[in-house]
Amino acid sequence: MMFALLIVPLFYIFLFFPALARNSRHDQRLTQRQLQADIERREALEFRNTSMKPATASSEPLTKRDGTKYVFMHHIVGNTYPYVYNDWLNDVKQISAMGVDAVALNIGSDVWQWDRVVDAYNAAAASGTGLKMFISFDYTSFVCDNGYATTNWTNYFAKYSAQFTVNSKPMISTYGGGYDCLGVDNWKAVKANTNGYLMPFFWDSENTFKTDWAFLDSWYCWGCAWPQGDWDKNTTDDQYYIQQLGAGRYATTVSGWFFTHLSSKNFYLRGDDWLLINRWDELFQLRDQLTFVEMVTWNDYGESDYFGPFEGAQPAGTYWAQNYPHTAWISLSQYYITAYKTGAYPTITQDVVYWWSRPHPALATATGDSLGRPTGYNWSDDYLWAAAFCTSTCTVTLTLGGSTQTFSNLPYGVNKLKLPLAVGTVGIKMVKGSTTVINASPTGFSVVATPSQYNYNVFVGAETASIAVIGTSSTSTSTMTSTSASVTATSTSTSFTSVGCVAEGTTGTRRALTSANYTDSAMTPAKCQSFCASYTYAGTEYSTQCYCGNTITNNGATGAVVASSNCNSKCGGDSSQSCGGSYYLNLYSKSVSSSSSTKATSTSTSTSSSASSTSSSFSSVGCIAEGTTGTRRALTGANYTDSAMTPAKCQSFCASYTYAGTEYSTQCYCGNSLTNNGATGTIVASSNCNDKCGGDSSQTCGGSYYLNLYSKSGVTSSSSTTSSTSTTTTTKTTSSTTSTSASASSTSSSTSFSYVGCVAEGTTGTRRALTGASYTDSAMTPAKCETLCAGYTYAGTEYSTQCYCGNTITNNGATGSVVASSNCNYKCAGDSSQACGGSYYLSLYSKASSNSPITTSTSSTATSASTASAASSTSTSTSFSAVGCVAEGTTGSRYALTGANYRDSAMTTEKCQSLCAGYTYAGTEYSSECFCGNTVTNNGATGSVVDSSNCNYKCAGNSAESCGGSWYLNLYKQ
């Protein structure tokens, strides 16, 4: 639903390129005749660097291969007026070292830019780095004609060995130039006359990619690098364009920041909440649908979106980039570029803390700035943002003026940290064991309370360990976001048998299995089968991927078994086994037949594919309008977005709710009431729900603010499924009704919450009073939090968007005492009429009979566990007992427990047991890791209890508990 917000602002936002790119005395728009004369003159002359003749195209071109990923860097040539050849050579070497494949040279109409482009191509060829170049025509400045100028530039530079090509076709990119410039027919002529590979950014092209612009090879989304409003970046806009363009044609962008402050444009786009890191993680998840990603940009100082050093020409009228370096993001991005291109996050070999901060609070008043604050200033959060890359367990202390916080026992990996903004200078410290490896006081930056001019740009730094402290660490980078308690089934009723190697489909998303899926760098067949326990089929693919479903003939797949040689990718978690191939599945089935054309047992696509009984099956209600107030969401329970959404997948996700609704092709919403935020629940004309499902184009998945609604309540005739499975395959507890009433004090006695009051967080460790599950939601409400915490005794909202769950409220130094309600003065992000805590204060709700906080045992009285919230299931039938400290295995992935696994920077014993509710064993490890399984002797593990000193790592979420060690589990059994 973001496209309306995305496209119109983009057109407005990026029209400024000509003004930023050129000094006025060089601003000459070339006519077509002048341009051609200039090209002909230059072809007859020697180049300025006589030793750098234009190389021929005899070098082997970069060829696009199936599955290969490419990363580009956008470079504003208009900001390079002072450049000489050596400046380009320096840029080429720095950009290439990041892992970037090619540079997109943004050109306008200035005569001098030709020489800069020549230097760029020649520097790339001479550098020996393999970095390529291609031109990105900026039609807000470049000549709009019949395509003659574009064709001539392209054909001229196509002769250079540094030209980036796709299947021997020179890449041609743009900023603009669509309907408002060259138009469809002239672009067809350009393609024909250059044999070019077209990857433009045209605005106003929605709904025409398969008609007018069907001949485009690709199209990239410039504005998708940033959120276009006051929310965290997500992939909704990407999914929209993927659907519009079809498989393989969509390209997108990534950036770290955006701020500009001129009379012609004065605005800020939200870069908070680790935008750069989160965007890369999003692209990693989308990588099977992407080929090209463009980094925006190397040198656009006027918009604060630059990775490179401050050099060249800063646009007139700007001041906010100089002395605000972003170069630390170069090495940070190198880590994520490697992950995107290879499909696996690389091993971290250097301890480093990256950090960035604005120089003044968002609400500061500048003393000498006539423009006023930029639009969007109030979207910015007052924090210093940091990312600790830890080679093994570390403790990091961040300081900014009088604000300081210590983050203890951070695990191996990337740890995202933040510190409230305060006036003063920065301090960064990292300790490993008893050794201080980083103790830095960066210079050149400080936060002030009252600036003379507004600057919403950031200073980016990196503090690297001066002492190497080596520690053995687990490198599994599980990206599974589902927290459902699936089971590794060992009984006949749920066991899987191998079918063979099966090809994916040929249309749509190509997915043969369209229900749940996840990626895990330590994937094994057993792990995938565990994840797919409630489905008929499980399939592993491409070493690390797992797909589930009840039918195997979706998106053009036939289900036929093919030669096993197609499934030649070794499993990420056990190299002795195969996990599919590129678009080939190692398929497993619960049916006893090994026929190459296995029939699905499910008889209805409208029922939940994971429904375990008739009582949990969904029936179609019809097309329902969203609300008209607040977030407009009729269903305020869990929600998620999936580019391969189907009704069955959504119903599976919403299994513990009364209602499930699909919307806008890729979105799924759950809830127990559908009259929130002004929604009426009235059925409207089905024509309003006309968006095809992202994962199955034969079905509809809502519309723009319209839901295809499904209900368990029998509003319409129910169609029960014939493929129900025993409830013992998913949980050992019985299901109780969970209240999600908008009222904070629900009247249901079994699971209802009552308001306790405003309660302070703790003072030690993570400071979290509630150490069970936790969530962040930009549309948080008390009702939503209570739903998410249905299996816990306590639910607490905080900081407008956060929700915490737990069975005790005195963790990490918290007392549980009620304080003045004025401390909980943050409005709920999803309902401004209600309060959702404060900064380190919880609006607390309890299932206890008294309104005073009661610290009870860790046994929850609730027996229902929401699949969306990973609710703790701690009744007698599912309670865990401590086994002791147990060593991991010695072969394969070394994991003793090969069921589900999770990593959480606030891991606790309680949380791990909750996540493993459907398994026999739960084990915590390395402070923040949790492993589940039904056997403990996998991969060479013996299951023997060893000395407890080996399990000496404190839990990341509760320093009073131990969470294993390095390759040692704190093991629990139920």
Buried (B, 14 or more C-beta within 10 A) or exposed (E): BBBEBBBEBBBEBBBBBBBBBBEEEBBEBBEBEBBBEBBEEBEEEEBEBEEBEBBEBEBEBBEBEEEEBBBBBBBBBBBBBEBEBEBBBBBBBBBBEBBBBBBBBBBBBBEBBBBBBBBBBBBBBBBEBEBBBBBBBBBBBBBBBBBBBBBBBBBBBBEBBBBBBBEEBBBBBBBBBBBBBBBBEBBBBBBEBBEBBBBBBBBBBEEBBEEBBEEBBBBBBBBBBBBBBEBBBBBBBBBBBBBBBEEEBBBBBBBBBBBBBBEEBBBBBBBBBBBBBBBBBBBBBBBBBBBBBBBBBBBBBBBBBBBBBBBBBBBEEBEBBEEBBBBBBBBBBBBBBBBBBEBBBBEBEEBBBBBBBBBBBBEBEBEEBEEEBBEBBEBBBBBBBBBBBBBBBBBBBBBBBEBBBEBBBBBBBBBEBBBBBBBBBBBBBBBBEEEBBBEBEBEEBBBEEEBEBBBBBBBBBBBBBEEEBEBEBBEBBBBBEBBBBBBBBEEEEBEBEEBBBBBBBEEBBBBBBBBBBBBBBBBBBBBBBBBBBBBBBBBBBBBBBBBBBBBBBBBBBBBBBBEEEBBBBEBBBBEEBBBBBBBBBBBBBBBEEEEBEBEBBBEBBBBBBBBBEEEBBBBBBBBBBBBEEBBBBBBBBBBBBBBBBBBBBBBBBBBBBBBBBBBBBBBBBBBBBBBBBBBEBEBBEEEBBBBBBBBBBEBBBBBBBBBBBBBBEEBBEBBBBEBBBEBBBBBBBEBBEBBBBBBBEBEEEBBBBBBBBBBBBBEBBBBBBBBBBBBBBBBBBBBBBBBBBBBBBBBBBBBBBBBBBBBBBBBBBBBBEBBEEEBBBBEBBBBEEBBBBBEBBBBBBBBBEEEEBBBBEBEBBBBBBBBBBBBBBBBEEBBBEEBBBBBBBEEBBBBBBBBBBBBBBBBBBBBBBBBBBBBBBBBBBBBBBBBBBBBBEBBEBEBEEBEEEBBEBBBBBBBBBBBBBBBBBBBBEB
